């Protein structure tokens, strides 16, 4: 039996699982949230206890790792984490190989999810796909000619920082109108908050955003991408406007990428993709309008859900053995 150990170092959650090569079910699966004031050492300590719990004394044949931040996939060096301090230039591949006496493959979470969807999910049977995750941020991962493609320095796939509206709002990256600035969950919440703050009741006492205010009990700090989706589905005008703008930005990004790289499929995952049919309709329509008529592609839902990084890590582990 070939035993694969799959690890996910997410921004807020750590997970470990074991699976037999060729199986579709986990043998064991454990996860835990990172402590809010944690660092790389606490993450490693928690992960080691999760690993011990799923391995149960067995030795893995290979280890696959998804990491939420920039990684040098060739050397296995973690460059940094955007969420957890202390991860600067940590040789994670080397640490794991020495601790567990098995070869390891490691990459950033978007690339890993792309590999997972290609091997086990919505990309099965396709030679080229672009995986996009739309949640806290917007990231992407490429599969070209059946293999991950990372670019010269591992930075390929950064669709989140493709500018679609040069006069749009300012993103943390310093540019205006990035896809991420308009389409990610936290930024959509911020956009809705700013619109609600400016909105004054109409003569009949009603105002745009009433459903949003009702859902959050008028506490603007409780706004999330999820709440905006729910309010939009119930007809809230502000929520619909914010969601439309996010779907529009994503559609423009996808259409431009389709023109540039011509993948067969765009596979979309992450929390924001649960926003409902209107969101998907706008994304597909705008992508189609942005791309050349001769450029054929599909925009489909990811199939692996929240376990995409772990199943991608399994695929990385299997690749190490191939």
C-alpha positions as CSV (number, residue, x, y, z in Angstrom):
1,X,0.0,0.0,0.0
2,X,1.4,3.4,-1.0
3,X,0.6,5.9,1.8
4,X,0.4,9.6,0.9
5,X,0.5,12.3,3.6
6,X,-1.3,15.5,2.5
7,X,-0.8,18.8,4.4
8,X,-2.5,22.2,4.1
9,X,-0.9,25.2,5.7
10,X,-3.8,27.7,5.1
11,X,-3.9,31.3,6.3
12,X,-6.2,30.5,9.2
13,X,-6.5,26.7,9.2
14,X,-4.1,23.8,9.3
15,X,-5.1,20.3,8.0
16,X,-3.4,16.9,7.6
17,X,-4.8,13.8,6.0
18,X,-3.7,10.4,4.8
19,X,-4.9,8.4,1.8
20,X,-3.9,5.3,-0.1
21,X,-2.7,5.9,-3.6
22,X,-5.7,5.4,-5.9
23,X,-8.3,5.8,-3.2
24,X,-11.1,8.4,-3.2
25,X,-11.6,8.6,0.6
26,X,-9.3,9.8,3.4
27,X,-8.0,7.2,5.8
28,X,-7.7,9.9,8.4
29,X,-8.3,13.6,8.4
30,X,-7.6,16.2,11.1
31,X,-7.7,20.0,11.1
32,X,-7.2,22.9,13.5
33,X,-7.4,26.7,13.4
34,X,-4.1,28.6,13.7
35,X,-4.0,30.7,16.9
36,X,-4.6,34.4,16.1
37,X,-1.3,35.4,17.6
38,X,0.6,32.4,16.2
39,X,3.8,32.3,14.1
40,X,5.6,29.7,11.9
41,X,6.8,27.8,14.9
42,X,3.3,27.4,16.4
43,X,2.0,26.4,13.0
44,X,4.7,23.7,12.7
45,X,4.0,22.5,16.2
46,X,0.3,22.2,15.6
47,X,0.9,20.5,12.2
48,X,3.3,18.0,13.8
49,X,0.5,17.0,16.3
50,X,-2.0,16.7,13.4
51,X,0.5,14.6,11.4
52,X,1.1,12.2,14.4
53,X,-2.7,11.9,14.8
54,X,-3.3,10.9,11.1
55,X,-0.1,8.7,10.6
56,X,-0.7,6.6,13.8
57,X,2.9,5.5,13.8
58,X,3.1,4.6,10.1
59,X,5.7,6.1,7.7
60,X,4.4,7.9,4.6
61,X,5.7,7.0,1.2
62,X,5.4,10.6,0.0
63,X,4.3,14.0,1.4
64,X,2.4,16.7,-0.5
65,X,2.1,20.2,0.9
66,X,-0.2,23.1,0.0
67,X,1.0,26.4,1.5
68,X,-0.9,29.7,1.7
69,X,1.8,32.0,0.4
70,X,4.7,32.3,-2.1
71,X,6.8,29.1,-2.4
72,X,9.8,28.1,-4.5
73,X,8.4,24.8,-5.7
74,X,11.8,23.6,-7.0
75,X,13.7,24.0,-3.7
76,X,10.8,23.7,-1.3
77,X,11.5,27.0,0.3
78,X,8.6,29.0,1.7
79,X,9.2,32.6,0.9
80,X,6.7,34.1,3.3
81,X,3.1,33.9,4.5
82,X,0.8,36.9,4.1
83,X,-1.1,35.9,7.2
84,X,1.3,34.3,9.7
85,X,4.7,35.9,10.7
86,X,8.0,33.9,10.8
87,X,7.6,32.0,7.6
88,X,10.3,34.1,5.7
89,X,12.6,31.7,3.9
90,X,11.7,28.5,5.8
91,X,13.0,25.3,4.1
92,X,9.7,23.4,4.7
93,X,10.4,20.6,2.2
94,X,13.7,19.8,3.9
95,X,12.2,20.0,7.4
96,X,9.4,17.5,6.5
97,X,11.7,15.1,4.6
98,X,14.1,15.0,7.5
99,X,11.4,14.5,10.1
100,X,9.3,11.9,8.3
101,X,11.9,10.2,6.0
102,X,9.8,10.6,2.9
103,X,10.1,12.7,-0.3
104,X,8.0,15.8,-0.3
105,X,6.5,18.1,-2.9
106,X,5.3,21.6,-2.0
107,X,3.7,24.6,-3.8
108,X,1.4,27.5,-3.1
109,X,-2.2,26.8,-2.5
110,X,-3.6,28.1,-5.8
111,X,-1.1,26.0,-7.8
112,X,-1.8,23.0,-5.6
113,X,-5.6,23.4,-6.0
114,X,-5.1,23.5,-9.8
115,X,-3.2,20.3,-9.7
116,X,-5.9,18.7,-7.5
117,X,-8.8,19.8,-9.8
118,X,-6.8,18.5,-12.8
119,X,-6.1,15.1,-11.3
120,X,-9.3,14.5,-9.3
121,X,-11.9,17.2,-10.0
122,X,-13.3,19.4,-12.8
123,X,-10.1,19.3,-14.9
124,X,-9.9,15.6,-15.4
125,X,-9.3,14.8,-19.1
126,X,-8.2,18.4,-19.9
127,X,-4.7,19.3,-21.0
128,X,-5.0,23.0,-20.2
129,X,-6.9,24.8,-17.4
130,X,-6.7,27.9,-15.3
131,X,-7.9,27.4,-11.7
132,X,-9.1,30.6,-9.9
133,X,-9.9,30.8,-6.2
134,X,-12.1,33.7,-5.1
135,X,-12.3,34.0,-1.4
136,X,-10.2,36.2,1.0
137,X,-8.1,37.0,-2.0
138,X,-8.1,36.1,-5.7
139,X,-5.4,33.7,-6.9
140,X,-4.8,31.4,-9.8
141,X,-2.9,28.3,-10.8
142,X,-2.1,27.0,-14.3
143,X,-2.1,23.5,-15.9
144,X,-0.6,23.6,-19.4
145,X,0.1,20.5,-21.4
146,X,-1.0,18.5,-18.4
147,X,1.6,19.9,-16.1
148,X,1.7,22.8,-13.6
149,X,3.1,26.0,-15.1
150,X,4.5,28.5,-12.6
151,X,6.3,31.0,-14.7
152,X,10.0,32.1,-14.4
153,X,9.9,32.8,-10.7
154,X,6.8,31.0,-9.6
155,X,4.5,34.0,-9.9
156,X,2.4,32.9,-12.8
157,X,-1.4,33.0,-12.3
158,X,-1.7,36.3,-10.3
159,X,-5.1,37.1,-11.9
160,X,-6.1,38.8,-8.7
161,X,-3.8,41.7,-9.5
162,X,-4.7,42.1,-13.1
163,X,-6.0,45.7,-13.5
164,X,-9.5,45.8,-15.0
165,X,-10.4,49.3,-14.0
166,X,-7.4,51.7,-13.8
167,X,-9.6,54.4,-12.2
168,X,-11.1,51.9,-9.7
169,X,-10.5,51.8,-5.9
170,X,-7.0,51.3,-4.4
171,X,-5.8,47.8,-3.7
172,X,-3.4,46.8,-0.9
173,X,-0.9,46.0,-3.7
174,X,-0.7,49.7,-4.5
175,X,-2.6,49.5,-7.9
176,X,-6.2,50.6,-8.7
177,X,-9.0,48.4,-9.8
178,X,-7.4,45.0,-9.5
179,X,-9.7,42.0,-9.9
180,X,-9.1,41.1,-6.2
181,X,-10.0,44.7,-5.1
182,X,-13.4,44.3,-6.7
183,X,-14.2,40.5,-6.4
184,X,-12.7,39.2,-3.1
185,X,-15.0,38.6,-0.1
186,X,-13.4,41.1,2.3
187,X,-13.2,43.9,-0.4
188,X,-16.8,43.3,-1.5
189,X,-17.7,43.8,2.2
190,X,-15.7,47.0,2.3
191,X,-17.3,48.3,-0.8
192,X,-20.8,47.6,0.6
193,X,-19.9,49.2,3.9
194,X,-18.8,52.4,2.1
195,X,-22.0,52.5,0.0
196,X,-24.2,52.0,3.1
197,X,-22.5,54.8,5.0
198,X,-23.3,57.2,2.1
199,X,-26.9,56.0,1.7
200,X,-29.7,58.1,3.2
201,X,-33.3,57.0,3.6
202,X,-35.7,58.0,0.8
203,X,-39.0,59.9,1.3
204,X,-40.9,56.8,2.1
205,X,-38.4,55.8,4.8
206,X,-36.9,53.0,2.7
207,X,-33.4,53.0,1.3
208,X,-31.2,50.9,-0.8
209,X,-29.4,48.4,1.4
210,X,-32.3,47.8,3.8
211,X,-32.0,44.1,3.5
212,X,-28.3,44.2,4.1
213,X,-28.8,46.3,7.2
214,X,-31.5,43.9,8.4
215,X,-29.2,40.9,8.0
216,X,-26.4,42.4,10.0
217,X,-28.6,44.1,12.6
218,X,-27.2,47.4,11.4
219,X,-23.7,46.5,12.5
220,X,-21.6,47.3,9.5
221,X,-18.6,45.4,11.0
222,X,-20.6,42.1,10.4
223,X,-20.6,42.6,6.6
224,X,-19.0,39.6,4.8
225,X,-19.0,38.3,1.2
226,X,-21.5,35.6,2.4
227,X,-23.9,38.2,3.8
228,X,-23.7,40.2,0.6
229,X,-24.6,37.1,-1.5
230,X,-27.6,36.4,0.7
231,X,-28.8,40.0,0.6
232,X,-28.3,40.1,-3.2
233,X,-30.4,36.9,-3.6
234,X,-33.1,38.6,-1.6
235,X,-33.2,41.6,-3.9
236,X,-31.0,44.1,-2.0
237,X,-29.9,46.7,-4.5
238,X,-26.5,47.7,-2.9
239,X,-25.6,44.0,-2.5
240,X,-26.5,43.3,-6.1
241,X,-24.5,46.2,-7.3
242,X,-21.4,45.1,-5.3
243,X,-21.7,41.5,-6.4
244,X,-22.3,42.6,-10.0
245,X,-19.1,44.7,-10.0
246,X,-17.1,41.7,-8.5
247,X,-18.5,39.3,-11.1
248,X,-17.8,41.9,-13.9
249,X,-14.2,42.3,-12.8
250,X,-13.7,38.6,-12.7
251,X,-15.3,38.2,-16.1
252,X,-13.0,40.8,-17.7
253,X,-10.0,39.1,-16.2
254,X,-11.1,35.7,-17.5
255,X,-11.8,37.0,-21.0
256,X,-8.4,38.6,-21.2
257,X,-6.6,35.5,-19.9
258,X,-8.6,33.4,-22.5
259,X,-7.3,35.7,-25.3
260,X,-3.8,35.5,-24.0
261,X,-3.4,31.8,-23.1
262,X,-6.3,30.0,-24.6
263,X,-7.0,27.3,-22.0
264,X,-9.8,24.9,-22.5
265,X,-11.3,25.4,-19.1
266,X,-11.5,28.0,-16.2
267,X,-12.2,26.2,-13.0
268,X,-13.5,28.5,-10.2
269,X,-13.4,27.7,-6.5
270,X,-13.5,29.5,-3.2
271,X,-16.2,31.0,-1.0
272,X,-17.4,33.8,-3.3
273,X,-18.3,31.2,-6.0
274,X,-21.2,30.1,-3.7
275,X,-22.8,33.5,-4.4
276,X,-25.6,32.1,-6.6
277,X,-26.7,31.9,-10.2
278,X,-26.6,35.6,-10.9
279,X,-22.9,35.8,-10.1
280,X,-22.1,33.0,-12.4
281,X,-24.3,34.4,-15.2
282,X,-22.5,37.7,-15.1
283,X,-19.0,36.1,-14.9
284,X,-19.7,33.9,-18.0
285,X,-21.4,36.7,-20.0
286,X,-18.7,39.3,-19.4
287,X,-15.9,36.8,-20.0
288,X,-17.5,35.8,-23.3
289,X,-18.0,39.5,-24.3
290,X,-14.3,40.3,-23.4
291,X,-12.8,37.3,-25.3
292,X,-12.5,37.1,-29.0
293,X,-15.4,35.3,-30.6
294,X,-13.0,32.6,-32.0
295,X,-11.6,31.8,-28.5
296,X,-13.5,28.9,-27.0
297,X,-13.5,28.1,-23.3
298,X,-15.7,27.0,-20.5
299,X,-16.1,28.5,-17.0
300,X,-17.0,25.7,-14.5
301,X,-17.3,25.2,-10.8
302,X,-14.5,23.5,-8.9
303,X,-15.5,20.0,-7.7
304,X,-13.2,19.4,-4.7
305,X,-14.6,22.2,-2.5
306,X,-12.8,23.1,0.7
307,X,-10.6,20.0,0.4
308,X,-9.1,21.2,-2.9
309,X,-5.7,22.0,-1.3
310,X,-5.5,18.6,0.4
311,X,-6.4,16.7,-2.7
312,X,-4.0,18.8,-4.6
313,X,-1.3,17.9,-2.0
314,X,-2.1,14.2,-2.7
315,X,-1.5,14.8,-6.4
316,X,1.8,16.5,-5.5
317,X,2.8,13.5,-3.4
318,X,1.9,11.1,-6.2
319,X,4.0,13.3,-8.6
320,X,7.0,13.0,-6.3
321,X,6.7,9.2,-6.6
322,X,6.2,9.2,-10.4
